[in-house]
Amino acid sequence: MPHIHRKSHRSDRIGWLRAVVLGANDGTISVASLVIGVAASGAPQSSVLLTGVAGLVAGAMSMAAGEYVSVQSQADTEGADIEKVRHELETQPEHKLEELTSIHVSRGLDQPLARLVAEKLTSGNALGAHIRDELGITKVLRARPVQAALASAISFSVGAIVPVAAVLLTPSAWVTEVSFATALATLVVLGGTAAYVGGASIIRGALRVSFWGALAMGLTAGVGRLLGTAI
């Protein structure tokens, strides 16, 4: 029996990579911005730490809820489309066979070969063939709301731990500077790692993420300093 070599493609990672990177980036940027803004206002370190922890918990739950609702909507749509195809296969089998044939013709096969392929696929797993070829739904890209929600919540928490730990371990006089530096370093690593896994430029990915993170933290620091002075 010949050995079948299964290749791993970067597109296989798109689903989980998106949720993990988005969650970690958001956790680092949003909680670091909160911490830096409050610290810049002159608030005591205990208040800054409380702000960071509250931001971590609230952000993780918000990410989980948002990701679940979004992906569940996609799953509901996929489910409705699959049920429609299932019903059509039961009531209009010949029409669905012609439809599958035309799909393979559009991909470059001649009519007789496309018909033969369609018949072979239909005899094996008609529903699976239509889900893949007609709807474009695969196991890799199938919506998984619970997994997406958990991945977002966990990755957000991991990213948010960095600024929280910085507040906890840094002398109060240096909280703003150390939080900014550690968060920026984390964003560089996250951006570079995501770019590497996705096959893109590591430097460009790191710079892109760190730029927007630095901008967010700088703006909140300015707002905190302004409001702290005014109050």
C-alpha positions in Angstrom: 0.0 0.0 0.0 1.6 3.3 -1.1 2.4 5.8 1.6 0.3 8.9 1.5 2.2 12.1 2.5 -0.1 14.7 4.1 1.1 18.2 3.7 0.5 20.9 6.3 -0.5 24.2 4.8 -0.4 27.6 6.4 -4.1 28.1 5.6 -4.8 25.3 8.0 -3.8 27.6 10.9 -5.9 30.6 9.9 -8.9 29.9 12.2 -7.0 29.4 15.5 -4.2 31.8 14.6 -6.7 34.6 14.1 -8.4 34.1 17.5 -5.2 33.6 19.5 -3.3 36.5 18.0 -6.3 38.9 18.2 -7.0 37.9 21.8 -3.3 38.2 23.0 -2.8 41.5 21.2 -6.1 42.9 22.5 -5.2 41.8 26.0 -1.8 43.4 26.0 -2.8 46.6 24.4 -6.1 47.3 26.2 -5.0 46.4 29.7 -1.6 48.1 29.3 -3.4 51.2 28.0 -5.7 51.1 31.0 -2.8 50.6 33.5 -0.7 53.3 31.9 -3.6 55.8 31.7 -4.5 55.4 35.3 -0.8 55.4 36.4 -0.2 58.6 34.5 -3.1 60.3 36.3 -1.2 59.9 39.6 -3.4 57.2 41.1 -1.8 55.0 43.8 -0.3 51.6 42.7 -3.1 49.7 44.3 -5.7 51.4 42.1 -3.6 50.8 39.1 -3.3 47.1 39.9 -7.1 46.9 40.5 -7.7 48.6 37.2 -5.4 46.0 35.4 -7.1 43.0 37.0 -10.6 44.3 36.3 -9.6 45.0 32.7 -8.2 41.5 32.4 -11.4 39.8 33.7 -13.8 42.1 31.8 -11.8 41.9 28.6 -11.5 38.1 28.6 -15.3 37.7 29.1 -16.0 40.3 26.5 -13.7 38.6 24.0 -15.2 35.2 24.7 -18.8 36.5 24.4 -18.1 38.5 21.2 -16.2 35.6 19.5 -18.9 33.1 20.5 -21.8 35.2 19.2 -19.9 36.0 15.9 -18.8 32.4 15.2 -22.1 31.0 16.3 -23.9 33.2 13.7 -21.6 31.7 11.1 -22.3 28.2 12.4 -26.0 28.8 12.2 -25.7 30.0 8.6 -23.6 27.0 7.7 -26.1 24.7 9.4 -29.1 26.2 7.5 -27.2 25.8 4.2 -26.3 22.2 5.0 -29.9 21.3 5.8 -31.0 22.9 2.6 -28.6 20.8 0.6 -29.6 17.7 2.5 -33.3 18.3 1.6 -32.5 19.0 -2.0 -30.4 15.7 -2.2 -33.5 13.8 -0.9 -36.0 15.5 -3.2 -34.0 16.5 -6.3 -31.1 14.0 -6.5 -30.7 14.4 -10.3 -30.6 18.1 -10.1 -27.9 18.0 -7.5 -25.9 15.6 -9.6 -26.0 18.0 -12.5 -25.1 20.8 -10.2 -22.0 18.9 -8.9 -21.1 18.1 -12.5 -21.2 21.8 -13.5 -19.0 22.7 -10.6 -16.3 20.3 -11.8 -16.7 21.5 -15.4 -16.1 25.1 -14.2 -12.9 23.8 -12.6 -11.5 22.6 -15.9 -12.8 19.0 -16.4 -14.6 18.1 -19.6 -18.3 17.1 -19.4 -17.9 13.3 -19.4 -15.2 13.3 -16.8 -16.9 15.8 -14.6 -20.1 13.7 -14.7 -18.1 10.6 -13.8 -16.4 12.4 -10.9 -19.8 13.7 -9.7 -21.3 10.3 -9.8 -18.4 8.7 -7.9 -18.5 11.4 -5.2 -22.3 11.1 -4.9 -22.2 7.4 -4.5 -19.6 7.7 -1.7 -20.8 10.7 0.3 -23.2 13.0 -1.6 -23.8 15.4 1.3 -20.1 15.7 2.1 -19.2 16.4 -1.5 -21.8 19.2 -1.8 -20.8 20.7 1.5 -17.2 20.9 0.3 -17.7 21.7 -3.4 -20.9 23.6 -3.5 -20.8 25.5 -0.1 -17.1 25.6 0.3 -17.2 24.4 3.9 -14.3 22.2 5.0 -13.3 20.7 8.4 -10.5 23.3 8.7 -12.7 26.3 8.1 -15.8 25.0 9.8 -17.2 27.4 12.4 -16.5 26.2 16.0 -18.0 28.8 18.4 -17.0 27.2 21.7 -13.4 26.6 20.7 -13.2 30.2 19.3 -14.6 31.7 22.5 -12.2 29.7 24.8 -9.2 30.5 22.6 -10.1 34.3 22.6 -10.6 34.4 26.4 -7.4 32.4 27.2 -5.3 34.3 24.8 -6.6 37.7 26.0 -5.8 36.7 29.6 -2.3 35.6 28.6 -1.7 38.9 26.9 -3.2 40.9 29.8 -1.1 39.2 32.4 2.0 41.0 31.1 0.9 44.6 32.1 -0.7 43.3 35.3 2.5 41.6 36.3 4.5 44.7 35.4 2.3 46.7 37.9 2.7 44.1 40.6 6.4 43.7 40.3 7.5 47.3 39.6 8.1 50.2 42.1 5.3 52.7 41.9 7.5 55.4 40.5 8.3 53.4 37.4 4.9 51.7 36.7 4.2 53.8 33.6 7.6 53.3 32.0 8.0 49.6 32.8 4.4 48.8 31.7 4.9 50.6 28.4 8.2 48.8 27.7 7.1 45.3 28.7 3.8 45.7 26.7 5.7 47.0 23.7 8.2 44.1 23.8 5.3 41.6 24.1 3.6 43.1 21.1 6.8 42.9 19.0 7.0 39.2 19.9 3.3 38.5 19.2 3.4 40.4 15.9 6.6 38.7 14.8 5.4 35.2 15.8 2.0 35.6 14.0 3.8 36.8 10.9 6.2 33.8 11.0 3.5 31.3 11.5 1.5 32.9 8.7 4.4 33.0 6.3 4.7 36.8 6.2 7.5 39.2 7.0 8.5 39.0 10.6 9.8 42.5 10.8 6.7 44.0 9.1 4.4 42.0 11.4 6.2 43.1 14.5 6.3 46.7 13.5 2.7 46.8 12.5 1.4 45.5 15.9 3.9 47.5 18.0 3.1 50.7 16.2 -0.7 50.5 17.0 0.0 49.3 20.5 2.4 52.2 21.2 -0.1 54.7 19.7 -2.9 53.4 22.0 -0.8 53.4 25.1 0.6 56.9 24.3 -2.9 58.3 23.8 -4.2 56.9 27.1 -1.1 58.1 28.9 -1.8 61.6 27.6 -5.4 61.4 28.6 -4.6 60.1 32.1 -2.0 62.8 32.7 -4.4 65.5 31.4 -7.3 64.4 33.6 -5.0 63.8 36.6 -3.7 67.3 36.4 -7.2 68.7 35.9 -8.7 66.8 38.8 
